[in-house]
Amino acid sequence: MELRAGQVAVVTGAAGGIGLAMARRFAADGLKVVLADVEEGALGKAAAELREDGADVHARVVDVGERSEVVALAEDAYTTYGAVHVLCNNAGVGSGAEGRMWEHDPNDWKWAFAVNVWGVFHGIQAFVPRMIAAGEPGHVVNTSSGDGGIAPLPTASVYAVTKAAVVTMTESLYAHLKAERARVGASVLFPGPHMLRTGLWESHRNRPERYAKARPRRTPYRSLDQWEAAMKEAGHDVRFTPVEHVADLVAEGIRRDRFWLLPESEHSDRQIRARSQSMLDRADPSYLESFILD
């Protein structure tokens, strides 16, 4: 579909990082933008900045893990603008799980699934039927990750499992839309190819009480700056992809109706080949050996 002035885009997780970058890109193309985020202060600031730049913006505080709140978001978006053409299910959290999988706090999994998986499903159910019924070109973008979406980083296994689920959900959505001959496309987004400066590292600041840890963490949460410093101290080169580049990838992918919004990367390609070959050979997942030996 062509992105044109007057169309409407809805972006979850829009108060910062990738979500805000996508919102800015859509606004620059003349779209009206609905911003949804769980963090009220940051959301208000993001909306104000976009309005100062001349964007037509509507903002709503939403916890995507709560179905009723996503349904209310859809009602609000259609009441405000009368249509939705682009839906970006982008909100996501890191669970903060520690240790081996059998040691994890179950609430780490419940919270991550509520946002990263159920949040995407809630968005699909709240918006897609209306987008199809409108008969206009539309597009759904679901944010996954190379961690899980391509191959898991076992030290972040909860996040990886949720992002693998997003890939399969989007593949299924694509097939269902094609079967309906809908004018709505679907894409799965893999932000990158390098690290990104987003609020994912501080997800714990918005953790709902209903998913509170049953026991305190053994180690403090580590910020992105702390992680970067530790990597450099260990002699590792750290590269970052600007979130604006991710937003450009999304806009171009929508225009070209691309399913895989996967930036070119030799690292990702090696992972894809290694995992696929392991499956074809019915062999053990040797591509995980560097983590297994840790």
Contacts in CASP RR format, 6 or more apart in sequence:
PFRMAT RR
TARGET T0000
AUTHOR 0000-0000-0000
METHOD contacts of the structure
MODEL  1
MELRAGQVAVVTGAAGGIGLAMARRFAADGLKVVLADVEEGALGKAAAEL
REDGADVHARVVDVGERSEVVALAEDAYTTYGAVHVLCNNAGVGSGAEGR
MWEHDPNDWKWAFAVNVWGVFHGIQAFVPRMIAAGEPGHVVNTSSGDGGI
APLPTASVYAVTKAAVVTMTESLYAHLKAERARVGASVLFPGPHMLRTGL
WESHRNRPERYAKARPRRTPYRSLDQWEAAMKEAGHDVRFTPVEHVADLV
AEGIRRDRFWLLPESEHSDRQIRARSQSMLDRADPSYLESFILD
1 85 0 8 1.000
1 137 0 8 1.000
1 138 0 8 1.000
1 139 0 8 1.000
1 183 0 8 1.000
1 185 0 8 1.000
1 254 0 8 1.000
1 255 0 8 1.000
1 257 0 8 1.000
2 137 0 8 1.000
2 255 0 8 1.000
3 26 0 8 1.000
3 29 0 8 1.000
3 30 0 8 1.000
3 31 0 8 1.000
3 86 0 8 1.000
3 251 0 8 1.000
3 254 0 8 1.000
3 255 0 8 1.000
4 29 0 8 1.000
4 30 0 8 1.000
4 31 0 8 1.000
5 29 0 8 1.000
5 30 0 8 1.000
5 31 0 8 1.000
6 30 0 8 1.000
6 31 0 8 1.000
6 32 0 8 1.000
7 30 0 8 1.000
7 31 0 8 1.000
7 32 0 8 1.000
7 83 0 8 1.000
7 85 0 8 1.000
7 86 0 8 1.000
8 31 0 8 1.000
8 32 0 8 1.000
8 33 0 8 1.000
8 34 0 8 1.000
8 77 0 8 1.000
8 81 0 8 1.000
8 82 0 8 1.000
8 83 0 8 1.000
8 84 0 8 1.000
8 85 0 8 1.000
8 86 0 8 1.000
9 22 0 8 1.000
9 23 0 8 1.000
9 26 0 8 1.000
9 31 0 8 1.000
9 32 0 8 1.000
9 33 0 8 1.000
9 34 0 8 1.000
9 84 0 8 1.000
9 85 0 8 1.000
9 86 0 8 1.000
9 87 0 8 1.000
9 88 0 8 1.000
10 33 0 8 1.000
10 34 0 8 1.000
10 36 0 8 1.000
10 73 0 8 1.000
10 77 0 8 1.000
10 84 0 8 1.000
10 86 0 8 1.000
10 87 0 8 1.000
10 88 0 8 1.000
10 127 0 8 1.000
11 19 0 8 1.000
11 22 0 8 1.000
11 23 0 8 1.000
11 26 0 8 1.000
11 33 0 8 1.000
11 34 0 8 1.000
11 35 0 8 1.000
11 36 0 8 1.000
11 88 0 8 1.000
11 90 0 8 1.000
12 19 0 8 1.000
12 36 0 8 1.000
12 37 0 8 1.000
12 62 0 8 1.000
12 64 0 8 1.000
12 88 0 8 1.000
12 89 0 8 1.000
12 90 0 8 1.000
12 91 0 8 1.000
12 119 0 8 1.000
12 123 0 8 1.000
13 19 0 8 1.000
13 36 0 8 1.000
13 37 0 8 1.000
13 38 0 8 1.000
13 64 0 8 1.000
13 90 0 8 1.000
13 91 0 8 1.000
13 92 0 8 1.000
14 20 0 8 1.000
14 22 0 8 1.000
14 23 0 8 1.000
14 33 0 8 1.000
14 35 0 8 1.000
14 36 0 8 1.000
14 37 0 8 1.000
14 43 0 8 1.000
14 46 0 8 1.000
14 59 0 8 1.000
14 90 0 8 1.000
15 35 0 8 1.000
15 37 0 8 1.000
15 39 0 8 1.000
15 41 0 8 1.000
15 42 0 8 1.000
15 43 0 8 1.000
15 44 0 8 1.000
15 45 0 8 1.000
15 46 0 8 1.000
16 37 0 8 1.000
16 42 0 8 1.000
16 46 0 8 1.000
16 198 0 8 1.000
16 199 0 8 1.000
17 196 0 8 1.000
17 197 0 8 1.000
17 198 0 8 1.000
17 199 0 8 1.000
17 243 0 8 1.000
18 90 0 8 1.000
18 143 0 8 1.000
18 191 0 8 1.000
18 196 0 8 1.000
18 198 0 8 1.000
18 243 0 8 1.000
18 246 0 8 1.000
18 247 0 8 1.000
19 88 0 8 1.000
19 90 0 8 1.000
19 243 0 8 1.000
19 247 0 8 1.000
20 35 0 8 1.000
20 46 0 8 1.000
20 243 0 8 1.000
21 243 0 8 1.000
21 244 0 8 1.000
21 246 0 8 1.000
21 247 0 8 1.000
22 88 0 8 1.000
22 90 0 8 1.000
22 246 0 8 1.000
22 247 0 8 1.000
22 250 0 8 1.000
23 33 0 8 1.000
23 35 0 8 1.000
23 46 0 8 1.000
23 50 0 8 1.000
23 57 0 8 1.000
24 50 0 8 1.000
24 53 0 8 1.000
24 55 0 8 1.000
24 244 0 8 1.000
24 247 0 8 1.000
25 244 0 8 1.000
25 247 0 8 1.000
25 248 0 8 1.000
25 250 0 8 1.000
25 251 0 8 1.000
26 33 0 8 1.000
26 86 0 8 1.000
26 251 0 8 1.000
27 33 0 8 1.000
27 50 0 8 1.000
27 53 0 8 1.000
27 54 0 8 1.000
27 55 0 8 1.000
27 56 0 8 1.000
27 57 0 8 1.000
29 251 0 8 1.000
30 55 0 8 1.000
31 85 0 8 1.000
31 86 0 8 1.000
32 55 0 8 1.000
32 56 0 8 1.000
32 57 0 8 1.000
32 58 0 8 1.000
32 81 0 8 1.000
33 50 0 8 1.000
33 55 0 8 1.000
33 56 0 8 1.000
33 57 0 8 1.000
33 58 0 8 1.000
34 57 0 8 1.000
34 58 0 8 1.000
34 59 0 8 1.000
34 60 0 8 1.000
34 73 0 8 1.000
34 76 0 8 1.000
34 77 0 8 1.000
34 80 0 8 1.000
34 81 0 8 1.000
34 84 0 8 1.000
35 43 0 8 1.000
35 46 0 8 1.000
35 47 0 8 1.000
35 50 0 8 1.000
35 57 0 8 1.000
35 58 0 8 1.000
35 59 0 8 1.000
35 60 0 8 1.000
36 43 0 8 1.000
36 59 0 8 1.000
36 60 0 8 1.000
36 61 0 8 1.000
36 62 0 8 1.000
36 64 0 8 1.000
36 73 0 8 1.000
36 91 0 8 1.000
37 43 0 8 1.000
37 46 0 8 1.000
37 59 0 8 1.000
37 61 0 8 1.000
37 62 0 8 1.000
37 91 0 8 1.000
38 61 0 8 1.000
38 62 0 8 1.000
38 63 0 8 1.000
38 64 0 8 1.000
38 91 0 8 1.000
38 206 0 8 1.000
39 61 0 8 1.000
39 205 0 8 1.000
39 206 0 8 1.000
40 61 0 8 1.000
43 59 0 8 1.000
43 61 0 8 1.000
44 59 0 8 1.000
46 59 0 8 1.000
47 57 0 8 1.000
47 58 0 8 1.000
47 59 0 8 1.000
50 57 0 8 1.000
51 57 0 8 1.000
58 76 0 8 1.000
58 77 0 8 1.000
58 80 0 8 1.000
58 81 0 8 1.000
60 72 0 8 1.000
60 73 0 8 1.000
60 76 0 8 1.000
62 69 0 8 1.000
62 70 0 8 1.000
62 72 0 8 1.000
62 73 0 8 1.000
63 69 0 8 1.000
63 208 0 8 1.000
64 70 0 8 1.000
64 89 0 8 1.000
64 91 0 8 1.000
64 115 0 8 1.000
64 118 0 8 1.000
64 119 0 8 1.000
64 120 0 8 1.000
64 122 0 8 1.000
64 123 0 8 1.000
65 114 0 8 1.000
65 115 0 8 1.000
65 118 0 8 1.000
65 119 0 8 1.000
65 122 0 8 1.000
66 122 0 8 1.000
67 118 0 8 1.000
67 122 0 8 1.000
67 125 0 8 1.000
67 126 0 8 1.000
70 119 0 8 1.000
70 122 0 8 1.000
70 123 0 8 1.000
70 126 0 8 1.000
71 122 0 8 1.000
71 126 0 8 1.000
73 126 0 8 1.000
74 84 0 8 1.000
74 123 0 8 1.000
74 126 0 8 1.000
74 127 0 8 1.000
74 130 0 8 1.000
77 84 0 8 1.000
77 127 0 8 1.000
78 84 0 8 1.000
78 130 0 8 1.000
83 134 0 8 1.000
83 136 0 8 1.000
84 127 0 8 1.000
84 130 0 8 1.000
84 131 0 8 1.000
85 131 0 8 1.000
85 136 0 8 1.000
85 137 0 8 1.000
85 138 0 8 1.000
85 139 0 8 1.000
86 138 0 8 1.000
86 139 0 8 1.000
86 140 0 8 1.000
86 141 0 8 1.000
86 254 0 8 1.000
87 123 0 8 1.000
87 127 0 8 1.000
87 128 0 8 1.000
87 131 0 8 1.000
87 139 0 8 1.000
87 140 0 8 1.000
87 141 0 8 1.000
88 140 0 8 1.000
88 141 0 8 1.000
88 143 0 8 1.000
88 250 0 8 1.000
89 119 0 8 1.000
89 120 0 8 1.000
89 123 0 8 1.000
89 124 0 8 1.000
89 140 0 8 1.000
89 141 0 8 1.000
89 142 0 8 1.000
89 143 0 8 1.000
90 141 0 8 1.000
90 143 0 8 1.000
90 189 0 8 1.000
91 115 0 8 1.000
91 119 0 8 1.000
92 115 0 8 1.000
92 116 0 8 1.000
92 143 0 8 1.000
92 200 0 8 1.000
92 203 0 8 1.000
93 111 0 8 1.000
93 112 0 8 1.000
93 115 0 8 1.000
93 116 0 8 1.000
93 200 0 8 1.000
93 203 0 8 1.000
93 206 0 8 1.000
93 207 0 8 1.000
94 112 0 8 1.000
94 116 0 8 1.000
94 156 0 8 1.000
94 158 0 8 1.000
94 159 0 8 1.000
94 200 0 8 1.000
94 203 0 8 1.000
95 108 0 8 1.000
95 109 0 8 1.000
95 111 0 8 1.000
95 112 0 8 1.000
95 158 0 8 1.000
95 159 0 8 1.000
95 203 0 8 1.000
96 108 0 8 1.000
96 158 0 8 1.000
96 203 0 8 1.000
96 204 0 8 1.000
96 217 0 8 1.000
96 221 0 8 1.000
97 104 0 8 1.000
97 105 0 8 1.000
97 108 0 8 1.000
97 109 0 8 1.000
97 157 0 8 1.000
97 158 0 8 1.000
98 104 0 8 1.000
98 217 0 8 1.000
98 218 0 8 1.000
98 219 0 8 1.000
101 157 0 8 1.000
104 158 0 8 1.000
105 213 0 8 1.000
105 214 0 8 1.000
105 215 0 8 1.000
106 214 0 8 1.000
107 211 0 8 1.000
107 212 0 8 1.000
107 213 0 8 1.000
107 214 0 8 1.000
108 158 0 8 1.000
108 213 0 8 1.000
109 158 0 8 1.000
110 211 0 8 1.000
111 207 0 8 1.000
111 208 0 8 1.000
111 211 0 8 1.000
112 158 0 8 1.000
112 159 0 8 1.000
112 161 0 8 1.000
112 162 0 8 1.000
113 162 0 8 1.000
113 165 0 8 1.000
114 211 0 8 1.000
116 159 0 8 1.000
116 162 0 8 1.000
116 163 0 8 1.000
116 165 0 8 1.000
116 166 0 8 1.000
117 162 0 8 1.000
117 165 0 8 1.000
117 166 0 8 1.000
117 169 0 8 1.000
120 142 0 8 1.000
120 166 0 8 1.000
120 169 0 8 1.000
120 170 0 8 1.000
121 169 0 8 1.000
124 140 0 8 1.000
124 169 0 8 1.000
124 173 0 8 1.000
127 140 0 8 1.000
128 140 0 8 1.000
128 173 0 8 1.000
128 177 0 8 1.000
128 184 0 8 1.000
131 138 0 8 1.000
131 140 0 8 1.000
131 182 0 8 1.000
131 184 0 8 1.000
132 177 0 8 1.000
132 180 0 8 1.000
132 182 0 8 1.000
132 183 0 8 1.000
132 184 0 8 1.000
135 182 0 8 1.000
135 183 0 8 1.000
136 183 0 8 1.000
137 183 0 8 1.000
137 184 0 8 1.000
138 183 0 8 1.000
138 184 0 8 1.000
138 185 0 8 1.000
139 184 0 8 1.000
139 185 0 8 1.000
139 186 0 8 1.000
139 187 0 8 1.000
139 254 0 8 1.000
139 257 0 8 1.000
140 170 0 8 1.000
140 173 0 8 1.000
140 184 0 8 1.000
140 185 0 8 1.000
140 186 0 8 1.000
140 187 0 8 1.000
141 186 0 8 1.000
141 187 0 8 1.000
141 188 0 8 1.000
141 189 0 8 1.000
141 250 0 8 1.000
141 254 0 8 1.000
141 261 0 8 1.000
142 166 0 8 1.000
142 169 0 8 1.000
142 170 0 8 1.000
142 173 0 8 1.000
142 186 0 8 1.000
142 187 0 8 1.000
142 188 0 8 1.000
142 189 0 8 1.000
143 166 0 8 1.000
143 188 0 8 1.000
143 189 0 8 1.000
143 191 0 8 1.000
144 163 0 8 1.000
144 164 0 8 1.000
144 166 0 8 1.000
144 167 0 8 1.000
144 170 0 8 1.000
144 188 0 8 1.000
144 189 0 8 1.000
144 190 0 8 1.000
145 159 0 8 1.000
145 160 0 8 1.000
145 163 0 8 1.000
145 190 0 8 1.000
145 191 0 8 1.000
146 163 0 8 1.000
146 190 0 8 1.000
146 268 0 8 1.000
146 271 0 8 1.000
147 153 0 8 1.000
147 156 0 8 1.000
147 159 0 8 1.000
147 160 0 8 1.000
147 163 0 8 1.000
148 159 0 8 1.000
148 160 0 8 1.000
148 161 0 8 1.000
148 163 0 8 1.000
148 164 0 8 1.000
148 167 0 8 1.000
149 160 0 8 1.000
149 163 0 8 1.000
149 164 0 8 1.000
149 166 0 8 1.000
149 167 0 8 1.000
149 190 0 8 1.000
150 190 0 8 1.000
150 268 0 8 1.000
150 271 0 8 1.000
150 272 0 8 1.000
150 275 0 8 1.000
151 271 0 8 1.000
151 272 0 8 1.000
151 274 0 8 1.000
151 275 0 8 1.000
151 287 0 8 1.000
151 288 0 8 1.000
152 160 0 8 1.000
152 161 0 8 1.000
152 164 0 8 1.000
152 288 0 8 1.000
153 159 0 8 1.000
153 160 0 8 1.000
153 291 0 8 1.000
154 160 0 8 1.000
154 288 0 8 1.000
154 291 0 8 1.000
154 292 0 8 1.000
155 291 0 8 1.000
155 294 0 8 1.000
166 188 0 8 1.000
167 188 0 8 1.000
170 186 0 8 1.000
170 187 0 8 1.000
170 188 0 8 1.000
170 259 0 8 1.000
171 188 0 8 1.000
173 186 0 8 1.000
174 185 0 8 1.000
174 186 0 8 1.000
174 259 0 8 1.000
177 184 0 8 1.000
177 185 0 8 1.000
177 186 0 8 1.000
185 257 0 8 1.000
186 259 0 8 1.000
187 250 0 8 1.000
187 253 0 8 1.000
187 254 0 8 1.000
187 258 0 8 1.000
187 259 0 8 1.000
187 260 0 8 1.000
187 261 0 8 1.000
188 259 0 8 1.000
188 260 0 8 1.000
188 261 0 8 1.000
189 246 0 8 1.000
189 249 0 8 1.000
189 250 0 8 1.000
189 261 0 8 1.000
190 260 0 8 1.000
190 261 0 8 1.000
190 262 0 8 1.000
190 263 0 8 1.000
190 268 0 8 1.000
191 241 0 8 1.000
191 243 0 8 1.000
191 246 0 8 1.000
192 241 0 8 1.000
192 245 0 8 1.000
192 246 0 8 1.000
192 263 0 8 1.000
192 265 0 8 1.000
193 241 0 8 1.000
193 263 0 8 1.000
193 264 0 8 1.000
193 265 0 8 1.000
193 267 0 8 1.000
193 268 0 8 1.000
194 239 0 8 1.000
194 240 0 8 1.000
194 241 0 8 1.000
195 238 0 8 1.000
195 239 0 8 1.000
195 240 0 8 1.000
195 241 0 8 1.000
196 240 0 8 1.000
196 241 0 8 1.000
196 243 0 8 1.000
196 246 0 8 1.000
197 224 0 8 1.000
197 240 0 8 1.000
197 243 0 8 1.000
198 243 0 8 1.000
199 224 0 8 1.000
201 221 0 8 1.000
201 222 0 8 1.000
201 223 0 8 1.000
201 224 0 8 1.000
201 227 0 8 1.000
202 221 0 8 1.000
202 223 0 8 1.000
204 221 0 8 1.000
222 230 0 8 1.000
228 238 0 8 1.000
231 238 0 8 1.000
232 238 0 8 1.000
241 263 0 8 1.000
245 263 0 8 1.000
249 261 0 8 1.000
249 263 0 8 1.000
250 261 0 8 1.000
252 258 0 8 1.000
253 261 0 8 1.000
262 268 0 8 1.000
271 287 0 8 1.000
274 286 0 8 1.000
274 287 0 8 1.000
275 285 0 8 1.000
275 287 0 8 1.000
277 283 0 8 1.000
278 284 0 8 1.000
278 285 0 8 1.000
278 286 0 8 1.000
278 287 0 8 1.000
END
